[in-house]
Amino acid sequence: MQSYTSMTLEEQLGQLFVVGFRGTTPSPEIIDLIQNYHIGGIILFSRNISDPQQVLELTESLQRSAKDAGHRHQLRIPNDHDTGMVQRFGKAVTPFLGDMSLLATR
């Protein structure tokens, strides 16, 4: 695997950005950012999530776009998900206690 220092300046700058999009499938705009601007990550919000299978297909599609565009590293794909009050994945996954609840148990 090549290091970040062997990347062009444009590729290195693109790796600094994590962007989002609307919908449950990759938008043309997000594909353009991946392919032409070397975006390093895509953040998922509730607007991007319907069920676990869809998230798997979405993340595979995003990673495939990056690989096809010649990205040297996989995309980082975080999500805006907490436990407790903020549950982006809904009832399709096992809920866990929030951080504050866990801390309160000592």
N, C-alpha and C positions, 0 to 999 in steps of 0.2 A: 504494500500500500504506500502510495506517495504521501509525503508530508505536505502540510499547508504551505510551507515555504517554497515548494517547487511550483506553486500555482501562480498564475498571472496576477497582477494587481487587481484587475477586474474580478477575477474569481475569488480572491481573498476578500474583497469588499462585499461581494454578494453573499459570502458565508456569514457575514455579520447580521443579515436581515432574517427575521422570522415574520412571516406575513400570514394573514387570514383571508378567507373568501366566503361568499354566501353559497348555500346549497349543499347537497349531499354527494355531489360528483364534482370533479375538478372543473373549474370554469376555464374558458379559453384564456382569460387574463392570467390565471395562476399558472397555467401551462406555459404561457409566454414568459412569465417571470422566471420559472424554473429553467426553461430552455435557453433563454437569451440573456438573463441577468444573474445566473448562478446563485439564486436564492438558497440560503443554507437551511431554512426550516419553514415549516407550515404549522401554524397553531390551529387546533380544532376547538370550536365552540359548540354549544348545543344546536346551533343552526346547521351544523355539519353532520350531526349524529342522529341516526334513527334506530339502529340496533347493532349488536356486536358484529354480525356478518357484514353489514354495510360498511362499518368502520374498517374491517379487515380489507374489503375490496377497495375502499377509498385509499387507504395507506399503501396498499400494493400498487395501485394505479399511479399515485404520486411518486413512489420510489422508482417505478418503471420509467416514468417520464424523465426523472433525473438521470437514471442510468443511460437511457437512450440519448440524452443530450450530452453525455460524456462527463457527468459529474464524477469527480474522483472520490467523493465520500457520499455516504447515504444522507438523505435529508434527516434533519432532526424534526420529529413530529410530536411536540408536546400538546397537551390539551388543558383547557381551562376547567379543571375538575378538582374539586375538593371533596372531602368526605363530610358527612353531617348535613348541613343545610344546602350545600351546592352539590347536586348529583346530576351531572350531565348525561350519564348513560341510563338514567331512569331505572325501571324495574327489571331490565334485561340482565343486570349484573348483581352480584352479591353486595349489599350495602355494608359499609364498615362505619364504626364510630368516627366522629370528627376528631381532629387533633385536640381541641379543647376538652372533649370528653375523655380522651385517653390520658391527657395530662392530669385531669381531675381524679383519676383513679390511682395516681401515684404508682 
